Amino acid sequence: MIPRINLLKPIQDYQLLVRFDDGKQVIYDVKEDMNLPGYRALRDIPDLFQQVQLDESRTCIYWNDEIDLPSDAVYEYGTETA
């Protein structure tokens, strides 16, 4: 089952605070992805990172047509918080 996101908040230093329907909450460090094609725009375009959005299915985080993150990757690789 694909984890669904119910809270998405950009925080300092290119990190996202994400909470899932099952109650798990993580901080996902997007800096680790910035070497991937397209992700550099998050650093190069002012305020783009802060414009993060969640798709209607609540299973994909995105910034534009080229930069997105699937919820299952965030669920698996995010650092769990209390």
Protein Blocks (a to p, Z undefined) as FASTA:
>chain_A
ZZddfbdcddehhiacdddfkopacdddfklmmmpghjlmmmmpghklmmgccdfkopac
cfblmbccdfklmmmmpccdZZ
